[in-house]
Amino acid sequence: MKIETKEFRVREGDKVNLEKWPTKVDPIYKSKDQYKTLLEEHVAKLGALQRLHWASNRHAVLLILQATDAAGKDGAIRHVMSGVNPQGCRVYSFKQPSEAEREHDFLWRTTRDLPERGRIAIFNRSYYEEVLIVRVHKDILESEALADAPRRDKKLWRERYRSINDFERHLDVNGTRVIKIFLHLSKQEQRKRFLDRIDDPEKNWKFSDADLKEREFWDDYTQAYGECLAETSTNEAPWYVVPADDKEDARLIVSQILVDTLEGLGMSYPKTSKKREIELQAFRKTLTT
């Protein structure tokens, strides 16, 4: 079945109230077996498209995943990208900035890891943290030592949104297609997943005290994400709000978004010139005699 990914896309200029966006929709699959079959089909398509992407060498693809804790970013990457050649795809996770990174502009540390043509890069969190966690926790902003940052406040966020939009337009013009996905998890489902991590010894390592502390800022994050999605979803680099309460559904939607994007690049394998065809036939003759 075809998933209509446009239903999850934030159109440029839309206002976003995440409390009105669903965290769960009617399941795309009717059974676990059907889910596995659908995901396998998507994974196979992605594998074929990635080989074509590598061979055509005309574009780069940057996938940005943002979400609250326990929304399933790691699982989505592991399952959806399981058929992609690791040589052509890399995953980057951005944690707390280092001291050296704080001495540069907020886009600096991620630009070093942008993908080359023919490759796919996945940012597990990204420069968007600078208008999300930094906005919720003002002490982080103070550590960046920006001139007049506290007094600029609202203007500062508008400036950062503009910098991000300009940066992503620059990437698009120069051949890097940017896909941005927000895994939209409900507070109730996050609680359930946290409890599962505490109760299952094999998942204890996934739970952090910091996750629980961040949960106290749920409303602040919801507001920050809503404004961020509205201000930075553009025609060149749209945001997709993917319901994440059902992990399997979320993985199918994410994989379809990637398939649609890669198919939209209009890629083709390089054509062999007449001169090269003659050379290849000569090589073939050598190998068969």
C-alpha positions in Angstrom: 0.0 0.0 0.0 1.1 3.6 -0.7 1.6 5.9 2.3 0.6 9.5 1.5 3.6 11.3 3.1 2.2 14.7 2.2 -0.3 14.2 5.0 2.6 14.5 7.5 4.3 17.4 5.9 4.4 20.9 7.4 3.6 23.3 4.6 5.7 26.5 4.4 3.9 29.2 6.3 1.7 26.9 8.4 1.3 27.5 12.1 2.1 24.4 14.2 0.2 23.5 17.4 1.7 20.1 18.3 -1.1 19.5 20.8 -3.4 19.2 17.7 -1.1 17.0 15.7 -1.7 13.3 16.2 0.9 11.1 17.9 -0.9 8.0 16.6 -2.9 7.2 13.5 -4.8 4.2 12.2 -2.2 1.4 11.7 -0.8 1.2 8.2 -0.4 -2.6 8.7 -3.0 -5.2 9.7 -0.7 -7.6 11.3 2.9 -8.0 12.5 3.6 -10.2 9.5 2.3 -7.5 7.1 4.4 -4.9 8.8 7.5 -7.0 8.3 6.6 -7.5 4.6 6.0 -3.8 4.0 9.2 -2.7 5.8 11.2 -5.3 3.8 9.7 -3.8 0.6 10.7 -0.3 1.7 14.2 -1.4 2.8 14.7 -3.2 -0.6 13.6 0.0 -2.5 15.9 2.1 -0.4 18.8 -0.2 -1.0 18.3 0.0 -4.8 17.8 3.7 -4.7 20.9 4.2 -2.6 23.0 2.2 -5.2 21.6 4.5 -7.9 22.3 7.5 -5.8 25.9 6.4 -5.4 26.3 5.7 -9.1 24.7 8.9 -10.4 26.8 11.0 -8.0 24.7 14.2 -8.6 23.1 14.8 -5.2 23.8 14.4 -1.5 21.0 13.5 1.0 20.9 14.8 4.5 18.3 13.2 6.9 17.7 15.1 10.1 15.9 13.3 12.9 14.6 15.2 15.9 12.4 14.0 18.8 11.9 14.0 22.5 13.6 11.2 24.5 12.4 7.6 23.8 10.6 8.6 20.6 12.4 5.9 18.6 15.1 7.7 16.6 17.7 4.9 17.0 15.2 2.2 16.2 14.0 4.0 13.1 17.6 4.3 11.8 18.4 0.7 12.6 15.3 -0.8 10.9 14.8 1.6 8.0 18.4 1.8 6.9 19.2 -1.9 7.3 19.4 -2.5 3.6 21.6 0.5 2.8 25.3 0.0 2.0 27.3 1.4 5.0 29.9 2.7 2.7 27.4 5.2 1.3 25.7 6.2 4.5 26.9 7.6 7.9 25.1 8.4 11.1 26.2 11.3 13.3 24.9 11.9 16.8 25.3 15.3 18.3 25.5 15.5 22.1 26.5 18.4 24.3 28.8 20.8 22.4 32.5 20.7 23.4 34.3 23.7 24.6 35.9 24.2 21.2 32.5 23.9 19.5 31.0 26.6 21.7 33.7 29.0 20.4 32.2 28.9 16.9 28.8 29.8 15.4 26.0 27.4 16.1 26.1 25.8 12.7 29.8 25.1 12.6 30.1 21.7 14.3 27.5 20.0 12.1 28.7 21.5 8.8 31.8 19.4 9.1 29.8 16.3 8.7 27.7 17.2 5.7 27.5 14.4 3.1 29.4 14.3 -0.2 27.6 13.8 -3.5 26.4 10.2 -3.8 26.2 9.7 -0.1 23.6 9.9 2.7 24.2 11.4 6.1 21.8 11.0 9.0 21.9 13.5 11.8 20.5 12.0 15.0 19.7 15.4 16.5 21.4 18.4 14.8 21.9 22.1 14.7 18.2 22.3 15.6 19.2 21.7 19.2 20.3 25.3 19.2 16.7 26.5 18.9 15.2 23.7 21.1 17.2 22.6 24.1 19.1 25.9 24.2 15.8 27.8 24.1 14.4 25.7 27.0 17.6 25.9 29.0 18.8 29.5 28.9 21.9 28.7 31.0 23.3 26.8 27.9 22.8 30.0 25.9 24.7 32.0 28.5 27.6 29.5 28.2 27.9 30.4 24.5 28.9 33.9 25.5 27.0 35.7 22.7 27.0 39.5 22.9 23.7 40.7 24.5 22.0 37.3 24.1 19.7 37.7 27.1 18.4 41.1 25.9 18.0 39.9 22.3 15.9 36.9 23.2 13.0 36.7 20.7 15.1 38.4 18.1 17.9 35.9 18.6 15.6 33.0 17.8 14.3 34.7 14.7 17.9 35.3 13.6 18.7 31.6 14.1 15.6 30.5 12.2 16.7 32.7 9.3 20.3 31.4 9.5 19.0 27.8 9.3 16.6 28.6 6.4 19.3 30.4 4.5 21.8 27.5 5.2 19.3 24.8 4.0 18.5 26.8 0.8 22.2 27.0 0.1 22.5 23.2 0.5 19.5 22.6 -1.8 20.9 24.9 -4.5 24.2 23.1 -4.3 22.7 19.6 -4.6 22.1 18.5 -1.1 18.5 17.4 -0.5 17.5 18.0 3.2 14.8 15.8 4.8 13.7 16.7 8.3 11.6 14.4 10.4 10.1 15.0 13.9 9.0 11.9 15.6 5.9 13.1 17.5 5.5 11.1 20.8 2.9 11.6 23.4 3.8 12.2 27.1 1.8 9.1 28.1 3.7 6.9 25.6 7.0 8.3 26.8 6.1 7.4 30.4 5.3 3.9 29.2 8.6 3.5 27.4 10.6 4.9 30.4 8.9 2.4 32.7 9.8 -0.4 30.2 13.4 0.7 30.3 13.4 0.6 34.1 11.6 -2.8 34.4 13.6 -4.7 31.7 17.2 -5.4 32.8 18.3 -5.5 29.2 17.0 -2.0 28.7 18.3 -0.4 31.9 21.2 1.1 30.1 18.9 3.1 27.9 17.4 5.0 30.9 19.1 8.1 32.2 18.2 10.3 35.2 18.5 13.3 32.8 15.6 11.9 30.7 13.4 12.2 33.7 14.5 15.7 34.4 13.9 16.8 30.9 10.4 15.4 31.1 9.6 18.2 33.6 10.0 20.7 30.7 7.6 18.9 28.4 5.3 21.9 27.8 8.3 24.1 27.1 9.7 21.7 24.5 6.3 21.3 22.9 6.1 25.1 22.4 9.7 25.3 21.2 9.2 22.5 18.7 6.0 23.9 17.4 7.5 27.3 16.7 10.6 25.7 15.2 8.7 23.5 12.8 6.5 26.4 11.7 9.5 28.8 11.1 11.8 26.4 9.4 9.7 24.1 7.2 10.3 25.3 3.7 9.6 24.1 0.2 13.3 23.3 -0.2 13.7 21.6 3.2 10.3 20.5 4.6 9.5 19.1 8.0 7.5 15.9 8.4 5.7 15.3 11.7 5.5 11.6 12.1 3.2 10.0 14.7 5.6 8.0 16.9 3.4 6.3 19.5 3.3 3.2 17.3 6.9 2.4 16.4 6.1 0.2 13.5 3.9 2.8 11.9 6.5 5.4 12.4 9.2 3.3 10.7 7.0 2.6 7.7 6.2 6.4 7.3 9.8 7.4 7.7 11.0 4.8 5.1 8.3 6.0 2.6 9.4 9.6 3.1 12.9 8.6 2.2 11.8 6.5 -0.8 9.7 9.4 -2.1 12.5 11.9 -1.7 15.1 9.7 -3.5 12.7 8.8 -6.3 12.0 12.5 -6.7 15.7 13.2 -7.5 15.2 11.8 -11.0 18.4 9.8 -10.9 19.8 7.5 -13.6 22.8 5.4 -14.1 25.6 7.1 -16.0 25.4 6.4 -19.8 28.3 4.6 -21.4 29.9 6.5 -24.3 30.5 4.9 -27.7 34.2 5.1 -27.1 33.8 3.3 -23.7 31.6 0.6 -25.3 34.4 -0.2 -27.7 36.9 -0.4 -24.9 34.6 -2.6 -22.8 34.1 -5.0 -25.7 37.9 -5.2 -26.2 38.3 -6.0 -22.5 35.6 -8.7 -22.8 37.4 -10.3 -25.7 40.6 -10.4 -23.7 38.8 -12.1 -20.8 37.0 -14.7 -23.0 40.0 -15.8 -25.1 
